[in-house]
Amino acid sequence: MDDRYDIVVIGAGHAGCEAAYAAARMGAQTLLLTMHLDHIALMSCNPSIGGLAKGHLVREIDALGGIMGIATDQNGIQFRMLNTSKGPAVRAPRAQVDKIRYSRWMKHFLENVPNLDLRQGTVEKLLWRSNGQTPEITGVVLQSGERIACRAVIITTGTFLDGVIHIGDRSFPAGRAGECAADTLSSSLRELGLETGRLKTGTPARLDRRTIQWEILEVQHGDDPPPMFSFVSRGPLLPQLPCYLTYTNSETHKIILENLQRSALYGGFIKSIGPRYCPSIEDKCVRFADKERHQVFLEPEGLDTNEIYANGISTSLPEDVQREFIHTIRGLEHARITRVGYAIEYTFVYPSQIRASLECKSVNGLFLAGQINGTTGYEEAAAQGLIAGINAVLTRICGEESFILKRDEAYIGVLIDDLITKDHTEPYRMFTSRAEFRLLLRQDNADLRLTEYGRKLGLIDDARYTRFSEYRAALEKELERLRTSTIRPSEVPRELAARYKLEDLKKGISLWQFLARPDITYDDLRQLGYGSSFYEDWAFDPNELKRFEEQVELMVKYSGYIARQESQVERLRKLENLRIPDDFDYSSVRGLRKEAVQKLSSKRPETLGQALRIAGVNPADVSILLIYFKAMRQPVRQTRNAELTAHGDESQG
């Protein structure tokens, strides 16, 4: 072997960056391999981070000590909080990002991480040993012939694994436009017995800013103050830019439908399935034929480029048709295409073959993260990368238990649990509707839920943890003040007492009860002279004070609903923490239905909670298993997270 590392990460996209950083930060000698060192964390598709449910993932990545949130804040050119008119569980931050600056920032950041080496190179195959037992990863072989020894490999190849780009009737191998595909590594995966499939995704054309009629379009500015992703960020560093909104029309749809058979998708050139919730414009015109128009968001790709991302018109139509239908859209009548839209097919591994740790069940030391697991989106990939990096160190380097987030702890837990328990025929995308306990998993409380985990894993430094502890203590102090302080009508000016309907109260009302009213905010408390005491304990800026007060308001107003969900979680937690032996023979359980035996034997769930969520397994089947384990007195092992919280760690509230 030419070199030796603890962990090798293949691919430097969003998953690879998080995996490599986590592994190195936890003390493992780590190598990050990429086909192009200048394209680290490059945004292949839209120039944005976050959005509905995806913003929750980014906040959770940051709370655990990952880097996507900080990178976004450092390079964001517009920040917005989505769904502000709806309930707190579905609100989510989103940012437009300067994609070139983001990539450069990430490269510079990773180059200066101790224990981490970056190298340009293409992995041709994996090395392993078996000796008649479960195969165990021992290294990788590069295209150059160089062999690198390691104890674990994390594959984060995105769309590069056997990637094929389609534009109309033209198809050619590529990982993304202008870059080669990785066309040999998948052979190693199949040799190891892993079942692979094909998925597809796509991207729209990019347009020249100078050829768009901005003055007739609907402008969309960011929020003021901008909502940051990271707990440590104080505000944006770059100038902020607006986005613009326009729409397709009947003429646009007519051109697309007339040329449908010329698209790669409908012309039969693409055999695999794309993301249902991010369809191409061809799909929209066919599936939603009753819609008179579709939104097109015009998003800047950066401060130093004239390229505009046309979000909403992803396509695999030929370039001449793309140009024709784009010119029918208001404001784009003279728009010039700088990069043509395309579809891309790539190889993925069916995720039922991995554990919740993201290690392959049948190959020791092989971890998969990102689109190779059938997901779509930067945020889903980064979340998986972080968990894969953490677990590669814990299990393969330290010999410890895996770190598994449960569904009631994080959207990351929902994401991974969905991947390993459900059947997937299309790319997986995160939505708030996928989380049963989404009121507990709000984006605003990610730090309170997960920072203790990040600290125990060694990913949260002293400065951040000190600041977080001060923030948490200030919250507790403020909540106690609201519970114990009382508004007495006799002490309130008559006009204010009438406005807030306090004049008829004989015994007064606690600040908690007053703030719990649906129409009351901290501004109303200030009017009455009972404003937040946060500023007395914390060197704050306006963003922090706003965030603090919003957090308290939500905890007060939704305390009843939150308590109800927490009680539901407690009832389910026993199942979540009961592990099933890896080699358990389901056919030996009397009374278990044949379909359940087949599904459980195929999926090999790690806990009874996972078993309950497998399609074809019903609650009665799980009850039979529970009774069986109790009768046989099978040893019950708790998950690592259950052990961490066995003594009621209040920081997870």
Secondary structure as the mmCIF struct_conf table of DSSP 4:
data_model
#
loop_
_struct_conf.conf_type_id
_struct_conf.id
_struct_conf.beg_label_comp_id
_struct_conf.beg_label_asym_id
_struct_conf.beg_label_seq_id
_struct_conf.end_label_comp_id
_struct_conf.end_label_asym_id
_struct_conf.end_label_seq_id
STRN STRN1 ASP A 3 ARG A 4
BEND BEND1 ASP A 6 ASP A 6
STRN STRN2 ILE A 7 ILE A 10
BEND BEND2 GLY A 13 GLY A 13
HELX_RH_AL_P HELX_RH_AL_P1 HIS A 14 ARG A 25
TURN_TY1_P TURN_TY1_P1 MET A 26 GLY A 27
STRN STRN3 THR A 30 THR A 34
BEND BEND3 MET A 35 MET A 35
HELX_RH_3T_P HELX_RH_3T_P1 LEU A 37 HIS A 39
TURN_TY1_P TURN_TY1_P2 ILE A 40 ALA A 41
BEND BEND4 SER A 44 CYS A 45
BEND BEND5 PRO A 47 PRO A 47
STRN STRN4 SER A 48 GLY A 50
TURN_TY1_P TURN_TY1_P3 LEU A 52 ALA A 53
HELX_RH_AL_P HELX_RH_AL_P2 LYS A 54 LEU A 64
TURN_TY1_P TURN_TY1_P4 GLY A 65 GLY A 65
BEND BEND6 ILE A 67 ILE A 67
HELX_RH_AL_P HELX_RH_AL_P3 MET A 68 ASN A 75
STRN STRN5 GLY A 76 LEU A 82
TURN_TY1_P TURN_TY1_P5 ASN A 83 SER A 85
BEND BEND7 LYS A 86 LYS A 86
HELX_RH_3T_P HELX_RH_3T_P2 PRO A 88 VAL A 90
STRN STRN6 ALA A 92 VAL A 97
HELX_RH_AL_P HELX_RH_AL_P4 LYS A 99 GLU A 111
TURN_TY1_P TURN_TY1_P6 ASN A 112 ASN A 112
BEND BEND8 VAL A 113 VAL A 113
TURN_TY1_P TURN_TY1_P7 PRO A 114 ASN A 115
STRN STRN7 LEU A 116 GLN A 120
STRN STRN8 VAL A 123 ARG A 129
TURN_TY1_P TURN_TY1_P8 ASN A 131 GLY A 132
BEND BEND9 GLN A 133 THR A 134
STRN STRN9 GLU A 136 LEU A 142
TURN_TY1_P TURN_TY1_P9 GLN A 143 SER A 144
BEND BEND10 GLY A 145 GLY A 145
STRN STRN10 ARG A 147 ALA A 149
BEND BEND11 ARG A 151 ARG A 151
STRN STRN11 ALA A 152 ILE A 155
TURN_TY1_P TURN_TY1_P10 GLY A 158 THR A 159
STRN STRN12 LEU A 161 LEU A 161
TURN_TY1_P TURN_TY1_P11 ASP A 162 ASP A 162
STRN STRN13 VAL A 164 ILE A 167
TURN_TY1_P TURN_TY1_P12 GLY A 168 ASP A 169
STRN STRN14 ARG A 170 PRO A 173
BEND BEND12 GLY A 175 GLY A 175
STRN STRN15 ARG A 176 ARG A 176
TURN_TY1_P TURN_TY1_P13 ALA A 177 GLY A 178
STRN STRN16 GLU A 179 GLU A 179
STRN STRN17 ALA A 182 ALA A 182
BEND BEND13 THR A 184 THR A 184
HELX_RH_AL_P HELX_RH_AL_P5 LEU A 185 GLU A 191
TURN_TY1_P TURN_TY1_P14 LEU A 192 GLY A 193
STRN STRN18 THR A 196 THR A 203
STRN STRN19 ARG A 206 ASP A 208
HELX_RH_3T_P HELX_RH_3T_P3 ARG A 209 THR A 211
BEND BEND14 ILE A 212 ILE A 212
HELX_RH_3T_P HELX_RH_3T_P4 TRP A 214 ILE A 216
BEND BEND15 LEU A 217 LEU A 217
STRN STRN20 GLU A 218 GLN A 220
BEND BEND16 ASP A 224 PRO A 225
HELX_LH_PP_P HELX_LH_PP_P1 PRO A 226 MET A 228
BEND BEND17 PHE A 229 SER A 230
TURN_TY1_P TURN_TY1_P15 PHE A 231 VAL A 232
BEND BEND18 GLY A 235 GLY A 235
BEND BEND19 LEU A 238 LEU A 238
HELX_LH_PP_P HELX_LH_PP_P2 PRO A 239 GLN A 240
STRN STRN21 CYS A 243 TYR A 247
HELX_RH_AL_P HELX_RH_AL_P6 SER A 250 GLU A 258
TURN_TY1_P TURN_TY1_P16 ASN A 259 ASN A 259
HELX_RH_3T_P HELX_RH_3T_P5 LEU A 260 ARG A 262
BEND BEND20 SER A 263 SER A 263
TURN_TY1_P TURN_TY1_P17 ALA A 264 GLY A 268
BEND BEND21 SER A 272 SER A 272
STRN STRN22 ILE A 273 ILE A 273
TURN_TY1_P TURN_TY1_P18 ARG A 276 TYR A 277
BEND BEND22 CYS A 278 CYS A 278
HELX_RH_AL_P HELX_RH_AL_P7 ILE A 281 ARG A 287
TURN_TY1_P TURN_TY1_P19 PHE A 288 ASP A 290
BEND BEND23 GLU A 292 GLU A 292
STRN STRN23 GLN A 295 PRO A 300
TURN_TY1_P TURN_TY1_P20 LEU A 303 ASP A 304
STRN STRN24 GLU A 307 ASN A 311
TURN_TY1_P TURN_TY1_P21 GLY A 312 GLY A 312
BEND BEND24 LEU A 317 LEU A 317
HELX_RH_AL_P HELX_RH_AL_P8 GLU A 319 ILE A 326
TURN_TY1_P TURN_TY1_P22 HIS A 327 THR A 328
BEND BEND25 ILE A 329 ILE A 329
TURN_TY1_P TURN_TY1_P23 ARG A 330 GLY A 331
TURN_TY1_P TURN_TY1_P24 GLU A 333 HIS A 334
HELX_LH_PP_P HELX_LH_PP_P3 ALA A 335 ARG A 336
STRN STRN25 ILE A 337 ARG A 339
STRN STRN26 TYR A 342 VAL A 349
HELX_RH_3T_P HELX_RH_3T_P6 PRO A 351 GLN A 353
STRN STRN27 ILE A 354 ILE A 354
TURN_TY1_P TURN_TY1_P25 ALA A 356 SER A 357
BEND BEND26 LEU A 358 LEU A 358
STRN STRN28 GLU A 359 CYS A 360
TURN_TY1_P TURN_TY1_P26 LYS A 361 SER A 362
BEND BEND27 VAL A 363 VAL A 363
STRN STRN29 ASN A 364 ASN A 364
TURN_TY1_P TURN_TY1_P27 GLY A 365 GLY A 365
STRN STRN30 LEU A 366 LEU A 368
BEND BEND28 GLY A 370 GLY A 370
HELX_RH_3T_P HELX_RH_3T_P7 GLN A 371 ASN A 373
TURN_TY1_P TURN_TY1_P28 GLY A 374 GLY A 374
STRN STRN31 THR A 375 THR A 375
BEND BEND29 GLY A 377 GLY A 377
HELX_RH_AL_P HELX_RH_AL_P9 TYR A 378 ASN A 391
HELX_RH_PI_P HELX_RH_PI_P1 ALA A 392 ILE A 397
BEND BEND30 CYS A 398 CYS A 398
TURN_TY1_P TURN_TY1_P29 ARG A 407 GLU A 409
HELX_RH_AL_P HELX_RH_AL_P10 TYR A 411 THR A 421
BEND BEND31 LYS A 422 LYS A 422
BEND BEND32 THR A 425 GLU A 426
STRN STRN32 TYR A 428 TYR A 428
HELX_RH_3T_P HELX_RH_3T_P8 THR A 432 ARG A 434
TURN_TY1_P TURN_TY1_P30 GLU A 436 LEU A 440
BEND BEND33 LEU A 441 LEU A 441
HELX_RH_3T_P HELX_RH_3T_P9 GLN A 443 ASN A 445
HELX_RH_AL_P HELX_RH_AL_P11 ALA A 446 LYS A 456
TURN_TY1_P TURN_TY1_P31 LEU A 457 GLY A 458
BEND BEND34 ILE A 460 ILE A 460
HELX_RH_AL_P HELX_RH_AL_P12 ASP A 462 THR A 484
STRN STRN33 THR A 486 ILE A 487
HELX_RH_3T_P HELX_RH_3T_P10 PRO A 489 GLU A 491
BEND BEND35 VAL A 492 VAL A 492
HELX_RH_AL_P HELX_RH_AL_P13 ARG A 494 ARG A 499
TURN_TY1_P TURN_TY1_P32 TYR A 500 LYS A 501
TURN_TY1_P TURN_TY1_P33 GLU A 503 ASP A 504
BEND BEND36 LYS A 506 LYS A 507
STRN STRN34 ILE A 509 SER A 510
HELX_RH_AL_P HELX_RH_AL_P14 LEU A 511 LEU A 515
TURN_TY1_P TURN_TY1_P34 ALA A 516 ALA A 516
BEND BEND37 ARG A 517 ARG A 517
TURN_TY1_P TURN_TY1_P35 PRO A 518 ASP A 519
HELX_RH_AL_P HELX_RH_AL_P15 TYR A 522 GLN A 527
TURN_TY1_P TURN_TY1_P36 LEU A 528 GLY A 529
HELX_RH_AL_P HELX_RH_AL_P16 PHE A 534 ASP A 537
BEND BEND38 TRP A 538 TRP A 538
HELX_RH_AL_P HELX_RH_AL_P17 PRO A 542 LYS A 557
TURN_TY1_P TURN_TY1_P37 TYR A 558 TYR A 558
HELX_RH_AL_P HELX_RH_AL_P18 SER A 559 ASN A 577
STRN STRN35 ARG A 579 ARG A 579
HELX_LH_PP_P HELX_LH_PP_P4 ILE A 580 PRO A 581
TURN_TY1_P TURN_TY1_P38 ASP A 582 ASP A 583
HELX_RH_3T_P HELX_RH_3T_P11 TYR A 586 SER A 588
BEND BEND39 VAL A 589 VAL A 589
TURN_TY1_P TURN_TY1_P39 ARG A 590 GLY A 591
HELX_RH_AL_P HELX_RH_AL_P19 LYS A 594 LYS A 603
BEND BEND40 GLU A 606 GLU A 606
STRN STRN36 THR A 607 THR A 607
HELX_RH_AL_P HELX_RH_AL_P20 LEU A 608 LEU A 612
TURN_TY1_P TURN_TY1_P40 ARG A 613 ARG A 613
BEND BEND41 ILE A 614 ILE A 614
TURN_TY1_P TURN_TY1_P41 ALA A 615 GLY A 616
HELX_RH_AL_P HELX_RH_AL_P21 PRO A 619 MET A 632
TURN_TY1_P TURN_TY1_P42 ARG A 633 ARG A 633
HELX_LH_PP_P HELX_LH_PP_P5 GLN A 634 VAL A 636
HELX_RH_AL_P HELX_RH_AL_P22 ARG A 640 LEU A 644
TURN_TY1_P TURN_TY1_P43 THR A 645 HIS A 647
HELX_RH_3T_P HELX_RH_3T_P12 GLU A 650 GLN A 652
#
